[in-house]
């Protein structure tokens, strides 16, 4: 199945939504700071982005990693056309 393409913002929002639905995070009322996804060359699993350095994540690392990996399997990171700066020289 082909992955759906999403912008940085959309991926960040989806990861945040899923993290805050983790039972232990929700039960504790924790607010996890979610970083922007960082692009990288496609890896052996076909993933082209990752996330590191979540804020207030102590004790939830394994659950967060599971969420991030699930989202990485579902979505490819694409350039956000709104934030892409056009080349003034046209090449």
One Martini backbone bead per residue (centre of mass of N, CA, C, O) as a GRO file, in nm:
protein
   91
    1UNK     BB    1   0.096   0.037   0.023
    2UNK     BB    2   0.068   0.357  -0.012
    3UNK     BB    3   0.171   0.643   0.096
    4UNK     BB    4   0.092   0.923   0.253
    5UNK     BB    5   0.106   1.265   0.215
    6UNK     BB    6   0.277   1.505   0.434
    7UNK     BB    7   0.328   1.756   0.627
    8UNK     BB    8   0.480   1.863   0.898
    9UNK     BB    9   0.229   1.961   1.046
   10UNK     BB   10   0.052   1.708   1.008
   11UNK     BB   11   0.242   1.510   1.147
   12UNK     BB   12   0.266   1.650   1.419
   13UNK     BB   13  -0.038   1.640   1.486
   14UNK     BB   14  -0.072   1.331   1.472
   15UNK     BB   15   0.133   1.255   1.685
   16UNK     BB   16   0.011   1.418   1.914
   17UNK     BB   17  -0.265   1.287   1.920
   18UNK     BB   18  -0.163   0.995   1.977
   19UNK     BB   19  -0.002   1.047   2.233
   20UNK     BB   20  -0.255   1.175   2.397
   21UNK     BB   21  -0.401   0.872   2.373
   22UNK     BB   22  -0.235   0.748   2.564
   23UNK     BB   23  -0.320   0.619   2.850
   24UNK     BB   24  -0.084   0.715   3.039
   25UNK     BB   25  -0.089   1.009   2.947
   26UNK     BB   26  -0.386   1.072   3.003
   27UNK     BB   27  -0.394   0.981   3.304
   28UNK     BB   28  -0.156   1.195   3.383
   29UNK     BB   29  -0.182   1.469   3.214
   30UNK     BB   30   0.023   1.488   2.999
   31UNK     BB   31   0.253   1.707   2.820
   32UNK     BB   32   0.380   1.663   2.503
   33UNK     BB   33   0.650   1.764   2.323
   34UNK     BB   34   0.647   1.809   1.973
   35UNK     BB   35   0.838   1.775   1.715
   36UNK     BB   36   0.962   1.809   1.426
   37UNK     BB   37   1.002   1.664   1.144
   38UNK     BB   38   1.282   1.487   1.002
   39UNK     BB   39   1.447   1.458   0.729
   40UNK     BB   40   1.543   1.169   0.523
   41UNK     BB   41   1.658   0.922   0.388
   42UNK     BB   42   1.554   0.646   0.276
   43UNK     BB   43   1.501   0.360   0.429
   44UNK     BB   44   1.457   0.017   0.464
   45UNK     BB   45   1.134   0.096   0.539
   46UNK     BB   46   1.054   0.373   0.376
   47UNK     BB   47   1.154   0.611   0.546
   48UNK     BB   48   1.170   1.000   0.552
   49UNK     BB   49   1.141   1.026   0.875
   50UNK     BB   50   1.182   1.190   1.206
   51UNK     BB   51   1.185   1.184   1.576
   52UNK     BB   52   1.315   1.396   1.841
   53UNK     BB   53   1.301   1.536   2.141
   54UNK     BB   54   1.092   1.511   2.367
   55UNK     BB   55   0.884   1.670   2.582
   56UNK     BB   56   0.796   1.526   2.873
   57UNK     BB   57   0.881   1.186   2.825
   58UNK     BB   58   0.931   1.055   3.080
   59UNK     BB   59   0.823   0.709   3.065
   60UNK     BB   60   0.718   0.722   2.733
   61UNK     BB   61   0.919   0.633   2.509
   62UNK     BB   62   0.805   0.363   2.392
   63UNK     BB   63   0.525   0.472   2.312
   64UNK     BB   64   0.624   0.698   2.128
   65UNK     BB   65   0.788   0.528   1.930
   66UNK     BB   66   0.548   0.364   1.829
   67UNK     BB   67   0.391   0.599   1.711
   68UNK     BB   68   0.603   0.707   1.518
   69UNK     BB   69   0.637   0.444   1.354
   70UNK     BB   70   0.347   0.429   1.256
   71UNK     BB   71   0.347   0.704   1.106
   72UNK     BB   72   0.591   0.640   0.922
   73UNK     BB   73   0.433   0.405   0.776
   74UNK     BB   74   0.193   0.601   0.662
   75UNK     BB   75   0.391   0.860   0.615
   76UNK     BB   76   0.508   1.110   0.408
   77UNK     BB   77   0.735   1.356   0.368
   78UNK     BB   78   0.664   1.682   0.249
   79UNK     BB   79   0.680   1.959   0.106
   80UNK     BB   80   0.579   2.274   0.194
   81UNK     BB   81   0.465   2.506  -0.023
   82UNK     BB   82   0.448   2.750   0.176
   83UNK     BB   83   0.767   2.719   0.282
   84UNK     BB   84   0.877   2.727   0.010
   85UNK     BB   85   1.145   2.863  -0.157
   86UNK     BB   86   1.194   3.018  -0.430
   87UNK     BB   87   1.382   3.030  -0.713
   88UNK     BB   88   1.498   3.322  -0.864
   89UNK     BB   89   1.651   3.157  -1.116
   90UNK     BB   90   1.485   2.885  -1.212
   91UNK     BB   91   1.682   2.604  -1.134
   0.00000   0.00000   0.00000
